[in-house]
Amino acid sequence: MAEPTQPYVLVIGAAGIDSKGKAKAAYTLGTSTQGTVRVSVGGTARNVADNLARLGVETVLLSAVGPGGSGKRILANAAEVGINTDYLIVSPDHHTAAYIALLDEKGNLVFSVDDMEIMEVLTPQIINRRRNLIKNAAMVVFDSNLPEATIASLIKVANRYNIRVCADPTSTRLASRLKPYLPEIFMITPNVPEAEVLSDKSIDDENKAIAAARSLVNAGVKIVIITLAEEGVVYASARASGHIPAVATEIIDSTGASDALTATVVFGLLNNMRLDESVRLGASAAAMTLACSDTVCEDLSLDILYDNLLI
């Protein structure tokens, strides 16, 4: 298997199928609620890879899927978008990862269930076997669906070759997996509950969010971006910190918005944009994704992102 020759971003983590039900009115627990149901490809790492590919970034996805129709759908979508799946594992012993979400009438997440058992296939041995893929990457992005031992191996290999690593905490349940490695992480992109887990600080306003971001920088993370939903985004590095207001948009579905932000900030940094400009573009991508019924907005492009910032 030939390794990519162009500069590429390596994305490691979950690829699955998202099923999302959005209520048309206030829901009542214990009974059916009228609304819309959509099924699409998803998974945090796959979403990030998809957004990167749509922005023209050479992207390699290291994940695992089952042999059935769901896995084939993910592979077909990746081929259509231009994601390199040469290193993706098809496991005959597992079914493809799945995620089910219930959204309220405003598009906000009420409850979700994920089935990520297949992530156990991504072992430390896989990471070591693909160390040259990590060594030659322009940047590595991973999500916390990876087993703890695999995260440890990935951080170790990336550090050995001085490769920048970006981490998505993924959920409050999984965010703590990153705490031992904060000094080795280049960029981290939590939401408020995840940032509270990582920083051990309570966050209930913009100033406290910036303080939490700065504390994570003090812990060793080079760039911290905390998403505040409708309040926008705060960011911090050793040189600067600030707040970027949310781009006004209609919220149809909140799923995938943070993944679009992560991918777009990575794009900006790879193209030597200032951090604040990269975060502004990321906020634009998040807004665009919020207004889409799919987990990744098919119309995503750099031109549209800049146009959104001018509205």
N, C-alpha and C positions, 0 to 999 in steps of 0.2 A: 504494500500500500504506500503510494508516494505521498510525501508530506507536502503541504501547500507551499508554493514558491513565493506568493505575494505576501506582504505584511497582513496579518490577520489578527482578529480577536478570538480567543478561545473561550467559549461559554460552556460551563459545566453545571449540570443539575437536572431538574425535572422537565420532562416533556409529557404532556398528557392531554386528556379531553376534558373540556369545561362544559358543564351543563348548568345553565343559569335561568332561574325563574324570577321574573319581575312582576310584582303585584300592580294591578291597575288602580287599586284603592287600598285603604287601610286593611291590613290582614288580620285574621282571627286565628289564633293558635288552635290546633286540633281539628281543623276543617279545611276544605279546599278554598282557595282564593282565586278569583279570575285574574288573568294576567297574560304575559307572554313567556314562552320558553324557547331558549336558543341553545344550540350545541355547537361548539367550535373547538379548534385545537387550542391548547393552552400549556400551562406549566411555566413557572417563573423563568427558568433558564431559556426555554424555548421561546417565550415571549420576548425576552431581551434580544436573543439571536435574530428573531424575526424583524424587530424594529431596527436593529443594526443593519441587517441586509437591505431593508427598504431605504436606508440612508446611504447606501452605497459602500458599506464597510464589508470587506472580506471577512466572513464569519464562519467559524468551525464550531459545531455543536457536539459535545461529548455527553451523551445521555443514554437511556435504555428504554426500549419499548417492547411490548409483547408481539407475538407473531400474527395476531388477528387483525381484524379490520381497522381497529383504532390505531394500531401501530402503523399500518399501511397508510392511513389517512395522514398521519403526522409526517411520514416520509414523503408522501406526494406533495403536501403543502410546502415542505422544506425545499424540495426540488423546484417547485414553481417560484418560490421567493428568491432562491439562490443561496440557501444555507448549505454549507458543506457537511454532509452527514456520513462521510466515509468512516468515521470512528464511532458512530452510534452503534450500540449493542442491541441486537434483537435476541431477547431471552426466551427460549421455549418453555421455561418453567414459571413464567410470571405473566400476568396480564398488564396491559398498559396503565400507567397512572391515570387517576380520574379525580375530578374536583366538582362538587355540587354546591351551588350558592343560591341563597334566597335573598333577593333584593327588595327593598320597600318601593313604594310608588315614586320615590324621588331618585331611585337608582343606587341608594346606599346599601352596603352589605349589612344584612341582619344576622345571618348565620351561614356557616359553610361546613362541609365535611370533605376531607381529602383522603385519598387512598394512594399512598406513596411507597408501598412495600417494595416495589421493583427497584427503588433507589439503593437497596442493599446490594444490588449487582455492581454498583460503582464502588468497588473496594479499593483499599490502599494499593493493592497489587496492580489494579488497572491504572492508577495514577502513576506508579513507578514505571509501568510498561509504556506509558505515553509521556514520559519525562521530556523527550525531545520535542514533542508537540507543545509542551509548556515552555520549554527553553527558547523556542523560536517565535513565540507569540509576542505581538506588540503589547498586549494586555490580556489578563485573565479575569473573567467575571464568573462568579459562582453563587448558587443559592444554598440556603441552609437546610434544604431537604437532603443534602448529602449526609451520610453517616459521620459521626464525630471523628472516628479514626481516619476516614477519608479526607475530611477537612484538614486534619493535622498533617497528613502526608502531602496534600496539595500545597499548603502553606510552606512546608519544609522544602519541597522541590522548587517552588517559585522563588523563595528566598535564596536558594543556592545559586540561581541564575539571574538574580536581581530583576525579576519580572514583577511589574506592578499588578497587585491583586485587588479586585473590587468585590465586595460582598453584599448580597441582599439578604437581610435577616429573615425575610419570608413570612414569619408569624411570631407572635409573642411567645408561643410554645417553643420555637426553634431558635430564637434570637440568642439565648444564653450560650448556644454552641460556639458563638463567635467571641465571647468574652476573654478566653485565654489568649487570643491571637490579635487583640487590638493593636499592639505595637507593630505587627507585621502587615497590617491591612492598609492599602493605599487609600481606598475610598469605601465608604459604607453609606447605605441609603435607607435608613429605617423610617417608619411612620412614628407617630407619637408613642403609642403603647410599646413598640419595639425599642424606641430610644430610651424610654423609662427603664426597661429591663437592662439595657446595655450600660446606661450611665448611673443607675441607682438614684435617679432624680425624678421628682414629680414635675410634670409639664402641664400647665393649664393656660399658658398664654405665650405670645411670641417671644417675650424677653426670657422666659424660662426655657423655651426651646433653644434659643441661641446659647444660653448658659450651658445647657446639656450638650449641645454640639461642641462648644469650646472645651468642656470637660473631657469629651471623647478625643479631641485633638491633643489635649494634655496627656491622655493615656497612650498616645502614640499613633492614632489614625491620622493620615495626612489630610484627607478631605472628608468632611461629614456633611451630609445633606439630609435634613429631616423634613418629611412631607407633613403638612398641616391641614390636609383636605381643602376645604373652601377658603382657608386662611392663607394658602400659598405654600411657600417653601422657605426654610432658613438654611443657611450654609455656614461652614466655618473651615478655616485652614490656619496654618501658623501665621499667615500674613494678613488675613482679612476674614470678616464675617458679615452677614447681612441677611435681609429678608427680601424675598421676591414675592409680590402679591400674585394670587391666582389669576390666570387669564379667564375673563368672563366667558362662560359657556353654559349650554343646557346639559344637565347631567342625565344621561340615558343609562349608563352602566359604569360603575366605578372600577370594575375588574380590569386589571392590566394597566391602569394609568401610571402606577409607580414604576412598572417595568419599562414603559415608554420613556419616562423621565430618566431612569438609570441609563438606558441605551443612548439617549440623546446627549446626556452629559459626557458619557464615554466618547461619543463621536466628537464632541467639542474639544475635549482634552487631547484627543489624538491629533486633532487639527490645530493644536496650539492656540486655541481660543482662551481668553481670560476666563477664570472660574465663574465670575458673575454672569458673563455672556453665555457660557455653557449652561448654567443653571436656568437662565431666562429661556433659552431654547428648550430645555427639559420641561419647564413649566408649560410652555406652549404645546409640547408633545403630549403631556399629561392631559391638558384641556381638550385637545383634539380627540384623544382616546376616550375621555369621559363622554363625549358626544357621539360615540360609535356604539352600536349594539354588539359588535364583535370585540374579542379580547385585545386584538391588535387592529388598529385602523388601517385598512388597505390603501387609503389615499395618502398615507404619511410620506412626506418628502421635505427636503430642506427648504425649498421655495415656499411651500405652504406654511411651514413653521415660522419663517420670517414674516410672511404676510399676516399671520395671526397676531404677532407682536405689534403690528402697526395699526390694528383695528382699534 
